Amino acid sequence: MAKRTGYWILGAAIVVGVILVIVNFAVVRHWLAVHTGTVNESGPYYGFWSGFGSDLGEATLIGAVSVGVYTGARKVNCHSKGCWRIGHHPLEGTPYHLCTHHHPDVPVEGASIEHILGQHQKFKDAQAAALGDQPAS
């Protein structure tokens, strides 16, 4: 119920904002022209390209870096939906990397030496079985 009321309030605020822009369009247009530098200063659009327009390259660079950071973070983070932890642990048989919290073979409390040695022995046995050798003892 509260969520529905919030949507109604947001919708009403948007409608009121649009009506205010329509009623005061000349004022809004002049404010926008002054603040973007498109008022004819010493030539057509000179103010734009030496003011607001010169920031377009910076905005493009910031956008490209942001996309790169997001892509890099998405590649190294846990592949469990909604998890932003770093996925250090590959899940065998899949292309996925999972965090300590979501990986089934990694203990959440931290690995004891017995657990680590048990996992290593299991890996060596699987490797020996794949090569057709006897399991290591």
ZALUMMAR-540934 format. One record per residue: y, x, z of N, C-alpha, C in turn; residue in three letters. Coordinates in nm, 4 decimals. Layout:
N
NODE    nnorth     neast       nup   canorth    caeast      caup    cnorth     ceast       cup    r
NODE         Y         X         Z         Y         X         Z         Y         X         Z  Ala
...
//
This chain:
137
NODE    nnorth     neast       nup   canorth    caeast      caup    cnorth     ceast       cup    r
NODE   -0.1193    0.0827    0.0000    0.0000    0.0000    0.0000    0.1258    0.0872    0.0000  Met
NODE    0.1261    0.1912    0.0832    0.2430    0.2792    0.0902    0.2615    0.3547   -0.0415  Ala
NODE    0.1498    0.3898   -0.1053    0.1581    0.4606   -0.2321    0.2209    0.3701   -0.3395  Lys
NODE    0.1839    0.2450   -0.3376    0.2377    0.1491   -0.4342    0.3875    0.1294   -0.4126  Arg
NODE    0.4285    0.1214   -0.2855    0.5707    0.1075   -0.2534    0.6479    0.2301   -0.2992  Thr
NODE    0.5897    0.3485   -0.2815    0.6529    0.4721   -0.3267    0.6735    0.4731   -0.4772  Gly
NODE    0.5758    0.4234   -0.5513    0.5896    0.4147   -0.6970    0.7027    0.3188   -0.7360  Tyr
NODE    0.7135    0.2064   -0.6662    0.8208    0.1108   -0.6952    0.9569    0.1736   -0.6680  Trp
NODE    0.9690    0.2460   -0.5574    1.0963    0.3108   -0.5237    1.1303    0.4168   -0.6283  Ile
NODE    1.0317    0.4958   -0.6687    1.0535    0.5979   -0.7721    1.0955    0.5333   -0.9037  Leu
NODE    1.0291    0.4268   -0.9425    1.0639    0.3565   -1.0658    1.2047    0.2990   -1.0605  Gly
NODE    1.2426    0.2416   -0.9464    1.3770    0.1855   -0.9308    1.4820    0.2962   -0.9365  Ala
NODE    1.4533    0.4116   -0.8761    1.5477    0.5245   -0.8798    1.5658    0.5746   -1.0221  Ala
NODE    1.4592    0.5803   -1.0995    1.4686    0.6237   -1.2392    1.5517    0.5248   -1.3204  Ile
NODE    1.5287    0.3949   -1.3010    1.6045    0.2925   -1.3734    1.7531    0.3016   -1.3372  Val
NODE    1.7843    0.3180   -1.2075    1.9241    0.3294   -1.1649    1.9868    0.4550   -1.2253  Val
NODE    1.9133    0.5664   -1.2276    1.9641    0.6901   -1.2870    1.9936    0.6741   -1.4350  Gly
NODE    1.9056    0.6096   -1.5084    1.9273    0.5878   -1.6520    2.0490    0.4983   -1.6738  Val
NODE    2.0632    0.3947   -1.5927    2.1794    0.3054   -1.6058    2.3085    0.3820   -1.5778  Ile
NODE    2.3094    0.4681   -1.4754    2.4296    0.5466   -1.4453    2.4648    0.6415   -1.5586  Leu
NODE    2.3655    0.7031   -1.6211    2.3924    0.7927   -1.7344    2.4488    0.7139   -1.8517  Val
NODE    2.3956    0.5941   -1.8774    2.4448    0.5118   -1.9889    2.5892    0.4676   -1.9630  Ile
NODE    2.6193    0.4248   -1.8410    2.7532    0.3777   -1.8087    2.8545    0.4919   -1.8158  Val
NODE    2.8176    0.6092   -1.7697    2.9085    0.7248   -1.7659    2.8746    0.8256   -1.8745  Asn
NODE    2.8359    0.7805   -1.9926    2.7880    0.8718   -2.0950    2.8936    0.9722   -2.1388  Phe
NODE    3.0192    0.9302   -2.1511    3.1251    1.0220   -2.1954    3.1444    1.1345   -2.0931  Ala
NODE    3.1411    1.1008   -1.9663    3.1569    1.2015   -1.8606    3.0374    1.2964   -1.8604  Val
NODE    2.9181    1.2426   -1.8731    2.7970    1.3257   -1.8741    2.7976    1.4173   -1.9962  Val
NODE    2.8385    1.3641   -2.1116    2.8416    1.4442   -2.2332    2.9424    1.5582   -2.2209  Arg
NODE    3.0596    1.5307   -2.1654    3.1603    1.6358   -2.1484    3.1117    1.7412   -2.0482  His
NODE    3.0534    1.6976   -1.9378    3.0006    1.7930   -1.8386    2.8946    1.8825   -1.9031  Trp
NODE    2.8070    1.8239   -1.9802    2.7019    1.9010   -2.0466    2.7616    1.9987   -2.1481  Leu
NODE    2.8622    1.9564   -2.2218    2.9256    2.0442   -2.3199    2.9940    2.1620   -2.2518  Ala
NODE    3.0615    2.1385   -2.1417    3.1292    2.2466   -2.0702    3.0280    2.3442   -2.0114  Val
NODE    2.9231    2.2924   -1.9499    2.8285    2.3790   -1.8796    2.7280    2.4487   -1.9705  His
NODE    2.7117    2.4029   -2.0916    2.6264    2.4759   -2.1861    2.7086    2.5632   -2.2799  Thr
NODE    2.8403    2.5550   -2.2725    2.9255    2.6408   -2.3532    2.9453    2.5926   -2.4947  Gly
NODE    2.9189    2.4673   -2.5233    2.9326    2.4178   -2.6607    3.0708    2.3635   -2.6915  Thr
NODE    3.1619    2.3663   -2.5952    3.3003    2.3288   -2.6237    3.3569    2.4383   -2.7128  Val
NODE    3.4294    2.4027   -2.8175    3.4790    2.4985   -2.9157    3.5767    2.5948   -2.8495  Asn
NODE    3.5281    2.7111   -2.8129    3.6133    2.8098   -2.7465    3.6834    2.8954   -2.8500  Glu
NODE    3.6182    2.9922   -2.9093    3.6834    3.0722   -3.0128    3.6137    3.0544   -3.1469  Ser
NODE    3.5189    2.9677   -3.1518    3.4478    2.9393   -3.2756    3.3354    2.8428   -3.2449  Gly
NODE    3.2756    2.7852   -3.3480    3.1685    2.6887   -3.3225    3.0498    2.7547   -3.2513  Pro
NODE    3.0136    2.7027   -3.1388    2.8980    2.7446   -3.0598    2.9043    2.8888   -3.0104  Tyr
NODE    3.0218    2.9514   -3.0138    3.0333    3.0866   -2.9593    3.0048    3.0853   -2.8091  Tyr
NODE    3.0599    2.9854   -2.7404    3.0377    2.9750   -2.5960    2.8914    2.9538   -2.5622  Gly
NODE    2.8214    2.8799   -2.6499    2.6784    2.8561   -2.6233    2.5995    2.9860   -2.6322  Phe
NODE    2.6170    3.0609   -2.7424    2.5353    3.1806   -2.7624    2.5744    3.2960   -2.6708  Trp
NODE    2.6956    3.2973   -2.6199    2.7322    3.4033   -2.5278    2.7182    3.3581   -2.3830  Ser
NODE    2.6792    3.2351   -2.3614    2.6610    3.1832   -2.2262    2.5198    3.1309   -2.2065  Gly
NODE    2.5092    3.0002   -2.2151    2.3830    2.9321   -2.1883    2.2729    2.9723   -2.2871  Phe
NODE    2.3054    2.9858   -2.4141    2.2058    3.0179   -2.5170    2.1476    3.1569   -2.5019  Gly
NODE    2.2245    3.2486   -2.4414    2.1711    3.3842   -2.4247    2.0581    3.3881   -2.3227  Ser
NODE    2.0446    3.2840   -2.2418    1.9369    3.2788   -2.1421    1.8059    3.2277   -2.1998  Asp
NODE    1.8071    3.1824   -2.3244    1.6830    3.1296   -2.3834    1.5754    3.2374   -2.3933  Leu
NODE    1.6138    3.3599   -2.4265    1.5164    3.4693   -2.4332    1.4569    3.5004   -2.2969  Gly
NODE    1.5403    3.4970   -2.1935    1.4907    3.5202   -2.0582    1.3958    3.4088   -2.0155  Glu
NODE    1.4300    3.2861   -2.0497    1.3431    3.1738   -2.0150    1.2083    3.1858   -2.0868  Ala
NODE    1.2117    3.2320   -2.2118    1.0873    3.2528   -2.2865    1.0031    3.3612   -2.2215  Thr
NODE    1.0666    3.4689   -2.1803    0.9942    3.5777   -2.1150    0.9338    3.5329   -1.9826  Leu
NODE    1.0104    3.4602   -1.9039    0.9590    3.4106   -1.7760    0.8424    3.3149   -1.8001  Ile
NODE    0.8532    3.2297   -1.9017    0.7436    3.1381   -1.9340    0.6183    3.2120   -1.9767  Gly
NODE    0.6335    3.3160   -2.0597    0.5173    3.3926   -2.1060    0.4501    3.4658   -1.9904  Ala
NODE    0.5292    3.5242   -1.9021    0.4726    3.5935   -1.7858    0.4020    3.4936   -1.6941  Val
NODE    0.4605    3.3761   -1.6760    0.3980    3.2737   -1.5911    0.2633    3.2294   -1.6477  Ser
NODE    0.2570    3.2091   -1.7784    0.1305    3.1707   -1.8411    0.0276    3.2824   -1.8266  Val
NODE    0.0716    3.4079   -1.8428   -0.0192    3.5212   -1.8260   -0.0732    3.5321   -1.6850  Gly
NODE    0.0130    3.5115   -1.5866   -0.0315    3.5171   -1.4466   -0.1291    3.4038   -1.4184  Val
NODE   -0.0986    3.2840   -1.4663   -0.1888    3.1715   -1.4456   -0.3251    3.1971   -1.5109  Tyr
NODE   -0.3234    3.2481   -1.6338   -0.4482    3.2753   -1.7045   -0.5284    3.3822   -1.6326  Thr
NODE   -0.4608    3.4866   -1.5874   -0.5308    3.5916   -1.5129   -0.5889    3.5401   -1.3832  Gly
NODE   -0.5122    3.4575   -1.3129   -0.5621    3.4021   -1.1867   -0.6798    3.3094   -1.2123  Ala
NODE   -0.6743    3.2343   -1.3191   -0.7836    3.1414   -1.3499   -0.9110    3.2162   -1.3862  Arg
NODE   -0.8952    3.3355   -1.4464   -1.0124    3.4127   -1.4847   -1.0821    3.4732   -1.3635  Lys
NODE   -1.0059    3.5173   -1.2636   -1.0667    3.5858   -1.1503   -1.0899    3.4957   -1.0303  Val
NODE   -1.0369    3.3736   -1.0307   -1.0583    3.2912   -0.9122   -1.1939    3.2209   -0.9192  Asn
NODE   -1.2322    3.1632   -0.8075   -1.3601    3.0933   -0.7945   -1.3667    2.9808   -0.8978  Cys
NODE   -1.4820    2.9659   -0.9619   -1.4963    2.8643   -1.0654   -1.5320    2.7266   -1.0112  His
NODE   -1.5407    2.7118   -0.8798   -1.5624    2.5810   -0.8211   -1.4331    2.5003   -0.8360  Ser
NODE   -1.4445    2.3759   -0.8763   -1.3265    2.2949   -0.9070   -1.2339    2.2837   -0.7862  Lys
NODE   -1.1071    2.3190   -0.8076   -1.0067    2.3061   -0.7036   -0.9978    2.4230   -0.6073  Gly
NODE   -1.0793    2.5252   -0.6226   -1.0792    2.6395   -0.5309   -0.9972    2.7529   -0.5920  Cys
NODE   -0.9008    2.8063   -0.5148   -0.8162    2.9149   -0.5644   -0.8513    3.0477   -0.4996  Trp
NODE   -0.9672    3.0564   -0.4312   -1.0085    3.1850   -0.3755   -1.0539    3.2773   -0.4884  Arg
NODE   -1.0510    3.4076   -0.4630   -1.0958    3.5045   -0.5625   -1.2479    3.5000   -0.5688  Ile
NODE   -1.3026    3.4892   -0.6909   -1.4479    3.4828   -0.7096   -1.5062    3.6210   -0.7307  Gly
NODE   -1.5475    3.6855   -0.6224   -1.6034    3.8204   -0.6299   -1.7522    3.8210   -0.6634  His
NODE   -1.8208    3.7087   -0.6451   -1.9670    3.7064   -0.6514   -2.0165    3.6299   -0.7738  His
NODE   -2.0793    3.7004   -0.8715   -2.1337    3.6292   -0.9884   -2.2559    3.5466   -0.9478  Pro
NODE   -2.2682    3.4296   -1.0057   -2.3839    3.3445   -0.9808   -2.4868    3.3755   -1.0876  Leu
NODE   -2.6003    3.4291   -1.0458   -2.7024    3.4774   -1.1398   -2.7472    3.3662   -1.2336  Glu
NODE   -2.7579    3.4004   -1.3602   -2.8032    3.3054   -1.4608   -2.6925    3.2197   -1.5189  Gly
NODE   -2.5708    3.2365   -1.4722   -2.4570    3.1588   -1.5221   -2.3401    3.2535   -1.5484  Thr
NODE   -2.2396    3.2083   -1.6218   -2.1211    3.2926   -1.6425   -2.0176    3.2770   -1.5308  Pro
NODE   -2.0527    3.2061   -1.4221   -1.9560    3.1729   -1.3186   -1.9474    3.2801   -1.2106  Tyr
NODE   -1.8252    3.2943   -1.1551   -1.8011    3.3805   -1.0396   -1.7524    3.2911   -0.9269  His
NODE   -1.8123    3.3068   -0.8107   -1.7788    3.2196   -0.6984   -1.7270    3.3005   -0.5805  Leu
NODE   -1.6542    3.2323   -0.4936   -1.6032    3.2966   -0.3733   -1.7135    3.2955   -0.2666  Cys
NODE   -1.6844    3.3601   -0.1563   -1.7802    3.3666   -0.0463   -1.8121    3.2271    0.0063  Thr
NODE   -1.7139    3.1395    0.0048   -1.7319    3.0046    0.0589   -1.8279    2.9210   -0.0261  His
NODE   -1.8254    2.9355   -0.1587   -1.9047    2.8495   -0.2470   -2.0348    2.9115   -0.2970  His
NODE   -2.0501    3.0432   -0.2881   -2.1715    3.1065   -0.3393   -2.2879    3.0783   -0.2450  His
NODE   -2.4042    3.0352   -0.2987   -2.5152    2.9975   -0.2105   -2.5816    3.1157   -0.1400  Pro
NODE   -2.5719    3.2373   -0.1931   -2.6420    3.3501   -0.1335   -2.5552    3.4362   -0.0430  Asp
NODE   -2.4281    3.4056   -0.0307   -2.3394    3.4870    0.0522   -2.3138    3.4132    0.1828  Val
NODE   -2.3459    3.4754    0.2956   -2.3215    3.4079    0.4236   -2.1720    3.3959    0.4519  Pro
NODE   -2.1322    3.2822    0.5058   -1.9908    3.2561    0.5311   -1.9390    3.3411    0.6469  Val
NODE   -2.0236    3.3670    0.7465   -1.9793    3.4406    0.8645   -1.9680    3.5897    0.8390  Glu
NODE   -2.0166    3.6376    0.7286   -2.0218    3.7812    0.7031   -2.1677    3.8240    0.6946  Gly
NODE   -2.1964    3.9238    0.6159   -2.3342    3.9656    0.5928   -2.3767    4.0678    0.6970  Ala
NODE   -2.4937    4.0441    0.7540   -2.5506    4.1435    0.8454   -2.6248    4.2476    0.7610  Ser
NODE   -2.6591    4.3587    0.8216   -2.7306    4.4640    0.7483   -2.8676    4.4134    0.7036  Ile
NODE   -2.9302    4.3287    0.7835   -3.0607    4.2725    0.7452   -3.0470    4.1850    0.6197  Glu
NODE   -2.9417    4.1058    0.6158   -2.9195    4.0196    0.4987   -2.8948    4.1041    0.3730  His
NODE   -2.8134    4.2069    0.3868   -2.7823    4.2935    0.2727   -2.9081    4.3625    0.2219  Ile
NODE   -2.9887    4.4182    0.3139   -3.1117    4.4861    0.2735   -3.2127    4.3882    0.2142  Leu
NODE   -3.2181    4.2653    0.2695   -3.3072    4.1635    0.2139   -3.2688    4.1260    0.0712  Gly
NODE   -3.1395    4.1116    0.0451   -3.0937    4.0806   -0.0896   -3.1228    4.1963   -0.1862  Gln
NODE   -3.1053    4.3187   -0.1381   -3.1327    4.4351   -0.2224   -3.2823    4.4429   -0.2559  His
NODE   -3.3663    4.4161   -0.1575   -3.5110    4.4180   -0.1799   -3.5506    4.3086   -0.2783  Gln
NODE   -3.4909    4.1902   -0.2644   -3.5195    4.0804   -0.3568   -3.4805    4.1184   -0.4999  Lys
NODE   -3.3659    4.1856   -0.5155   -3.3217    4.2308   -0.6477   -3.4187    4.3333   -0.7045  Phe
NODE   -3.4611    4.4301   -0.6221   -3.5528    4.5330   -0.6699   -3.6874    4.4723   -0.7095  Lys
NODE   -3.7354    4.3738   -0.6332   -3.8612    4.3071   -0.6672   -3.8486    4.2309   -0.7992  Asp
NODE   -3.7355    4.1626   -0.8194   -3.7154    4.0882   -0.9447   -3.7040    4.1849   -1.0631  Ala
NODE   -3.6403    4.2976   -1.0414   -3.6255    4.3971   -1.1467   -3.7622    4.4574   -1.1812  Gln
NODE   -3.8436    4.4836   -1.0802   -3.9766    4.5384   -1.1032   -4.0640    4.4364   -1.1755  Ala
NODE   -4.0508    4.3103   -1.1383   -4.1306    4.2052   -1.2041   -4.0909    4.1922   -1.3508  Ala
NODE   -3.9636    4.2104   -1.3799   -3.9183    4.1993   -1.5176   -3.9717    4.3153   -1.6012  Ala
NODE   -3.9884    4.4310   -1.5381   -4.0418    4.5477   -1.6098   -4.1936    4.5521   -1.6082  Leu
NODE   -4.2564    4.4657   -1.5291   -4.4021    4.4619   -1.5222   -4.4591    4.5619   -1.4229  Gly
NODE   -4.3779    4.6195   -1.3385   -4.4248    4.7137   -1.2367   -4.4669    4.6383   -1.1114  Asp
NODE   -4.5206    4.7131   -1.0175   -4.5544    4.6587   -0.8870   -4.4260    4.6441   -0.8041  Gln
NODE   -4.4192    4.5419   -0.7200   -4.2995    4.5278   -0.6348   -4.2845    4.6483   -0.5426  Pro
NODE   -4.1610    4.6866   -0.5199   -4.1336    4.8000   -0.4309   -4.1581    4.7583   -0.2884  Ala
NODE   -4.2153    4.8463   -0.2108   -4.2462    4.8145   -0.0702   -4.1510    4.8841    0.0207  Ser
//
